[in-house]
Amino acid sequence: MRILQRYIAKTVTVLITLALLLVLGVDFLFAYVHELGGIGRGDYGAMAALLYTALTLPGRLYDLFPMASLIGVLLALGLLSSRSELIVMRASGVSVLQITTAIAKVGLGLALVVTLLGEYGVPKAEYAAESLKIRAKSAGQAMLTARGTWVREGNNFIHVRALLPKGVLQGVTVYEFDDEHRLQTATFVAQAKYRKEQWLLENIKQSHISAEQVTTDTQASAIWPKLINPSLLNVLLYEPDDLSLLGLSRYIDYLKTNNLDASHYQLIFWKKVLQPFSVIVMVLLGVPFIFGPLRSASMGLRILSGILLGFTFYLANEIFGPLSIVYHFPAVLAAMLPLLLFAMLGYMMMRRVQ
């Protein structure tokens, strides 16, 4: 039985890998074509777009894992069925449960791979990709670091701790130098908002530096016509999906400490927590399709069914997420609902399998 389980696991693993490569290849092609629409800005050319798209592959692989896993299981079991190997297994006394157990072990292994990829591979690859894109599009005037973003505007060097949607910057420090590269002023701004073609600054602490002394003054608010070129904002913002669980947790704490809305980041956090379980559910969901309603279907119909089901799971995640933010129900519930619905679907289909 161990030999048989290893054979099933090997077949499923190989077909899931092929499905991942196929889906990832198509996604890469579309992503690169999309990036070509943004070339010509700064030093961002076709080769930079190609390298950027290549660096985002781990993140794309992470997102596509559940769908590709389902397609791979359907292909693997379909292949075993077309060779009559499943019939021989069943005739030899191998139960559907034993076959499912062998597939579940593959699912657990894939869940581990997804967890490691999401925590270590994706953040580093996306960090490198966004750094490349920022440098290229800003023609070297901006740089992304692990502790925030640096931007150069003339003789000013600006550090931004956090960048939020809708042109909101958190923890901005502006260093102003003269033409001889001597520091003249250091300004810390708790929050900056771009409104009506100007910057509204809040909670300002400014230090004026001269050869004789350093003087400091504070302001509750001020308006600056110039701070950061607003055209850079779309380049500097990168998706919170690219952060690790630890990074998301720290960022959520930061937002809560500053009385900012953290619901979007909480939703992404719980989606990442549940992503390995999504892979397991998708893998097991392929079993009743072969032993149940699709046991006599063609290979093409199985693949189409897997794509449709996987895409439906993706849409469910995309729908429940925004609903949780709009209607203010817990992010963990929004992340769990699609998973629970598909797990229940798989359970009901398994019960009908004889």
C-alpha positions as semicolon CSV with decimal commas, in nm:
position;residue;x (nm);y (nm);z (nm)
1;M;0,000;0,000;0,000
2;R;0,290;0,236;0,073
3;I;0,426;0,183;-0,278
4;L;0,083;0,259;-0,422
5;Q;0,048;0,575;-0,211
6;R;0,392;0,693;-0,321
7;Y;0,294;0,631;-0,684
8;I;-0,027;0,833;-0,647
9;A;0,156;1,112;-0,463
10;K;0,428;1,125;-0,729
11;T;0,174;1,142;-1,013
12;V;-0,026;1,416;-0,839
13;T;0,290;1,615;-0,757
14;V;0,418;1,601;-1,115
15;L;0,083;1,706;-1,265
16;I;0,036;1,988;-1,013
17;T;0,386;2,114;-1,100
18;L;0,302;2,107;-1,472
19;A;-0,026;2,287;-1,406
20;L;0,158;2,552;-1,203
21;L;0,410;2,608;-1,482
22;L;0,135;2,632;-1,743
23;V;-0,084;2,874;-1,547
24;L;0,218;3,076;-1,434
25;G;0,348;3,100;-1,790
26;V;0,019;3,239;-1,920
27;D;-0,007;3,481;-1,627
28;F;0,354;3,595;-1,683
29;L;0,283;3,670;-2,049
30;F;-0,023;3,882;-1,971
31;A;0,159;4,059;-1,686
32;Y;0,453;4,148;-1,910
33;V;0,224;4,283;-2,183
34;H;0,053;4,494;-1,916
35;E;0,390;4,629;-1,793
36;L;0,486;4,727;-2,147
37;G;0,211;4,989;-2,127
38;G;0,412;5,171;-1,858
39;I;0,750;5,186;-2,030
40;G;0,905;5,514;-2,135
41;R;0,873;5,677;-1,796
42;G;1,216;5,762;-1,657
43;D;1,453;5,476;-1,732
44;Y;1,177;5,214;-1,730
45;G;1,217;5,030;-2,060
46;A;1,124;4,690;-2,204
47;M;1,414;4,505;-2,034
48;A;1,338;4,667;-1,697
49;A;0,972;4,567;-1,737
50;L;1,077;4,210;-1,819
51;L;1,303;4,191;-1,513
52;Y;1,031;4,344;-1,293
53;T;0,774;4,090;-1,415
54;A;1,021;3,805;-1,357
55;L;1,081;3,922;-1,000
56;T;0,706;3,920;-0,932
57;L;0,679;3,552;-1,031
58;P;0,699;3,420;-0,670
59;G;0,404;3,641;-0,574
60;R;0,206;3,525;-0,876
61;L;0,290;3,165;-0,797
62;Y;0,167;3,219;-0,441
63;D;-0,167;3,355;-0,564
64;L;-0,214;3,085;-0,829
65;F;-0,127;2,789;-0,606
66;P;-0,486;2,694;-0,504
67;M;-0,625;2,702;-0,859
68;A;-0,325;2,524;-1,011
69;S;-0,336;2,259;-0,736
70;L;-0,699;2,177;-0,820
71;I;-0,622;2,158;-1,193
72;G;-0,319;1,936;-1,123
73;V;-0,521;1,693;-0,911
74;L;-0,791;1,672;-1,180
75;L;-0,524;1,605;-1,443
76;A;-0,346;1,345;-1,230
77;L;-0,657;1,149;-1,135
78;G;-0,787;1,186;-1,490
79;L;-0,462;1,037;-1,620
80;L;-0,484;0,745;-1,377
81;S;-0,848;0,696;-1,475
82;S;-0,773;0,699;-1,851
83;R;-0,512;0,426;-1,796
84;S;-0,770;0,225;-1,596
85;E;-0,532;0,237;-1,300
86;L;-0,800;0,371;-1,069
87;I;-1,028;0,083;-1,166
88;V;-0,751;-0,167;-1,087
89;M;-0,686;0,002;-0,753
90;R;-1,052;-0,010;-0,657
91;A;-1,081;-0,373;-0,772
92;S;-0,777;-0,458;-0,555
93;G;-0,955;-0,329;-0,246
94;V;-0,811;0,023;-0,234
95;S;-1,079;0,257;-0,104
96;V;-1,148;0,615;-0,210
97;L;-1,045;0,719;0,142
98;Q;-0,701;0,563;0,099
99;I;-0,654;0,736;-0,236
100;T;-0,770;1,062;-0,078
101;T;-0,522;1,013;0,208
102;A;-0,234;0,985;-0,040
103;I;-0,349;1,305;-0,211
104;A;-0,399;1,482;0,124
105;K;-0,032;1,419;0,208
106;V;0,063;1,600;-0,112
107;G;-0,171;1,881;-0,013
108;L;0,001;1,915;0,325
109;G;0,340;1,932;0,156
110;L;0,216;2,198;-0,083
111;A;0,068;2,395;0,208
112;L;0,413;2,401;0,368
113;V;0,567;2,521;0,042
114;V;0,305;2,797;0,015
115;T;0,369;2,906;0,374
116;L;0,745;2,931;0,322
117;L;0,699;3,104;-0,013
118;G;0,460;3,361;0,134
119;E;0,679;3,435;0,435
120;Y;1,025;3,443;0,278
121;G;1,020;3,420;-0,101
122;V;0,744;3,664;-0,194
123;P;0,845;3,959;0,033
124;K;1,208;3,951;-0,082
125;A;1,121;3,911;-0,451
126;E;0,856;4,185;-0,442
127;Y;1,092;4,412;-0,249
128;A;1,354;4,369;-0,521
129;A;1,092;4,419;-0,795
130;E;0,949;4,738;-0,644
131;S;1,297;4,877;-0,575
132;L;1,389;4,820;-0,939
133;K;1,068;4,983;-1,062
134;I;1,096;5,283;-0,831
135;R;1,456;5,353;-0,928
136;A;1,383;5,315;-1,300
137;K;1,062;5,520;-1,316
138;S;1,198;5,798;-1,096
139;A;1,527;5,805;-1,293
140;G;1,720;5,739;-0,972
141;Q;1,539;6,006;-0,767
142;A;1,367;5,756;-0,534
143;M;1,479;5,448;-0,345
144;L;1,288;5,188;-0,144
145;T;1,457;5,057;0,173
146;A;1,356;4,814;0,446
147;R;1,281;5,108;0,678
148;G;1,085;5,326;0,439
149;T;1,126;5,518;0,115
150;W;1,382;5,784;0,025
151;V;1,309;6,050;-0,237
152;R;1,531;6,327;-0,367
153;E;1,374;6,658;-0,474
154;G;1,647;6,903;-0,580
155;N;1,866;6,966;-0,273
156;N;1,612;6,801;-0,043
157;F;1,625;6,441;0,077
158;I;1,291;6,307;0,202
159;H;1,233;5,994;0,404
160;V;0,881;5,848;0,426
161;R;0,815;5,582;0,687
162;A;0,478;5,465;0,552
163;L;0,281;5,533;0,236
164;L;-0,095;5,495;0,248
165;P;-0,353;5,507;-0,033
166;K;-0,503;5,835;-0,156
167;G;-0,179;6,032;-0,126
168;V;-0,134;6,007;0,251
169;L;0,221;5,988;0,389
170;Q;0,306;5,891;0,747
171;G;0,626;5,984;0,931
172;V;0,789;6,220;0,679
173;T;1,135;6,367;0,746
174;V;1,270;6,638;0,514
175;Y;1,643;6,722;0,507
176;E;1,718;7,048;0,325
177;F;2,074;7,116;0,205
178;D;2,228;7,424;0,047
179;D;2,424;7,423;-0,279
180;E;2,740;7,332;-0,086
181;H;2,570;7,024;0,062
182;R;2,544;7,165;0,413
183;L;2,238;7,070;0,615
184;Q;2,017;7,375;0,671
185;T;1,686;7,242;0,800
186;A;1,546;6,911;0,928
187;T;1,167;6,886;0,938
188;F;0,962;6,601;1,080
189;V;0,596;6,574;0,974
190;A;0,363;6,324;1,140
191;Q;0,128;6,312;0,842
192;A;0,113;6,471;0,496
193;K;-0,184;6,471;0,259
194;Y;-0,187;6,579;-0,104
195;R;-0,502;6,785;-0,160
196;K;-0,587;7,034;-0,435
197;E;-0,235;7,038;-0,582
198;Q;-0,066;7,117;-0,251
199;W;0,052;6,936;0,061
200;L;-0,130;6,966;0,392
201;L;0,115;6,889;0,675
202;E;0,013;6,799;1,031
203;N;0,213;6,798;1,357
204;I;0,534;6,959;1,234
205;K;0,863;6,986;1,419
206;Q;1,132;7,184;1,240
207;S;1,498;7,235;1,334
208;H;1,702;7,517;1,178
209;I;2,072;7,448;1,175
210;S;2,342;7,714;1,153
211;A;2,711;7,734;1,244
212;E;2,625;7,895;1,577
213;Q;2,315;7,713;1,698
214;V;2,017;7,488;1,634
215;T;1,670;7,629;1,687
216;T;1,349;7,429;1,692
217;D;0,987;7,528;1,644
218;T;0,662;7,334;1,611
219;Q;0,338;7,383;1,419
220;A;0,003;7,205;1,434
221;S;-0,041;7,229;1,057
222;A;0,096;7,402;0,748
223;I;0,054;7,406;0,372
224;W;0,351;7,338;0,143
225;P;0,316;7,385;-0,232
226;K;0,597;7,133;-0,282
227;L;0,706;6,827;-0,089
228;I;0,717;6,522;-0,314
229;N;0,629;6,521;-0,681
230;P;0,278;6,367;-0,680
231;S;0,359;6,171;-0,995
232;L;0,598;5,965;-0,781
233;L;0,326;5,853;-0,540
234;N;0,183;5,586;-0,769
235;V;0,534;5,450;-0,816
236;L;0,620;5,449;-0,446
237;L;0,308;5,270;-0,326
238;Y;0,346;4,894;-0,321
239;E;0,086;4,636;-0,232
240;P;0,046;4,516;0,128
241;D;-0,008;4,167;-0,017
242;D;0,368;4,157;-0,066
243;L;0,447;4,180;0,307
244;S;0,513;3,880;0,529
245;L;0,277;3,795;0,814
246;L;0,521;3,952;1,059
247;G;0,549;4,265;0,845
248;L;0,171;4,291;0,816
249;S;0,129;4,241;1,190
250;R;0,374;4,521;1,267
251;Y;0,213;4,751;1,013
252;I;-0,135;4,683;1,156
253;D;-0,005;4,767;1,504
254;Y;0,144;5,089;1,366
255;L;-0,186;5,190;1,206
256;K;-0,385;5,114;1,521
257;T;-0,138;5,307;1,737
258;N;-0,189;5,611;1,514
259;N;-0,571;5,566;1,508
260;L;-0,574;5,475;1,138
261;D;-0,799;5,227;0,960
262;A;-0,628;4,887;0,949
263;S;-0,920;4,679;0,814
264;H;-0,769;4,634;0,466
265;Y;-0,441;4,510;0,609
266;Q;-0,617;4,283;0,859
267;L;-0,805;4,122;0,571
268;I;-0,480;4,056;0,384
269;F;-0,323;3,919;0,703
270;W;-0,599;3,660;0,750
271;K;-0,597;3,568;0,381
272;K;-0,227;3,489;0,413
273;V;-0,288;3,286;0,729
274;L;-0,556;3,079;0,550
275;Q;-0,377;3,044;0,214
276;P;-0,219;2,704;0,303
277;F;-0,561;2,570;0,403
278;S;-0,698;2,694;0,069
279;V;-0,442;2,478;-0,111
280;I;-0,541;2,171;0,094
281;V;-0,913;2,228;0,027
282;M;-0,852;2,275;-0,348
283;V;-0,641;1,960;-0,365
284;L;-0,904;1,748;-0,188
285;L;-1,185;1,904;-0,390
286;G;-1,047;1,738;-0,703
287;V;-1,111;1,387;-0,567
288;P;-1,494;1,381;-0,579
289;F;-1,483;1,537;-0,926
290;I;-1,310;1,227;-1,061
291;F;-1,496;0,965;-0,861
292;G;-1,823;1,155;-0,884
293;P;-1,979;1,367;-1,157
294;L;-1,670;1,389;-1,384
295;R;-1,556;1,028;-1,376
296;S;-1,664;0,973;-1,737
297;A;-1,584;1,323;-1,865
298;S;-1,307;1,409;-2,108
299;M;-0,974;1,554;-1,996
300;G;-1,062;1,892;-2,147
301;L;-1,385;1,911;-1,950
302;R;-1,199;1,826;-1,628
303;I;-0,947;2,104;-1,690
304;L;-1,223;2,352;-1,772
305;S;-1,410;2,251;-1,455
306;G;-1,097;2,302;-1,247
307;I;-1,033;2,646;-1,397
308;L;-1,395;2,754;-1,344
309;L;-1,403;2,628;-0,986
310;G;-1,067;2,785;-0,905
311;F;-1,173;3,114;-1,062
312;T;-1,498;3,103;-0,864
313;F;-1,294;3,061;-0,545
314;Y;-1,082;3,360;-0,646
315;L;-1,392;3,572;-0,714
316;A;-1,544;3,472;-0,379
317;N;-1,228;3,596;-0,204
318;E;-1,241;3,921;-0,400
319;I;-1,609;3,979;-0,319
320;F;-1,614;3,895;0,052
321;G;-1,304;4,104;0,123
322;P;-1,441;4,445;0,016
323;L;-1,778;4,359;0,172
324;S;-1,611;4,314;0,511
325;I;-1,456;4,661;0,483
326;V;-1,778;4,830;0,366
327;Y;-2,009;4,660;0,617
328;H;-1,754;4,640;0,899
329;F;-1,772;4,271;0,981
330;P;-1,459;4,089;1,104
331;A;-1,179;4,046;0,851
332;V;-1,114;3,690;0,969
333;L;-1,474;3,600;0,884
334;A;-1,444;3,749;0,534
335;A;-1,124;3,551;0,475
336;M;-1,276;3,227;0,606
337;L;-1,615;3,234;0,432
338;P;-1,497;3,132;0,078
339;L;-1,277;2,860;0,229
340;L;-1,562;2,723;0,442
341;L;-1,806;2,730;0,149
342;F;-1,573;2,531;-0,076
343;A;-1,482;2,292;0,206
344;M;-1,855;2,224;0,257
345;L;-1,896;2,175;-0,118
346;G;-1,614;1,921;-0,119
347;Y;-1,759;1,742;0,185
348;M;-2,105;1,711;0,028
349;M;-1,956;1,584;-0,299
350;M;-1,742;1,329;-0,113
351;R;-2,049;1,193;0,068
352;R;-2,205;1,115;-0,270
353;V;-1,900;0,921;-0,386
354;Q;-1,953;0,548;-0,353
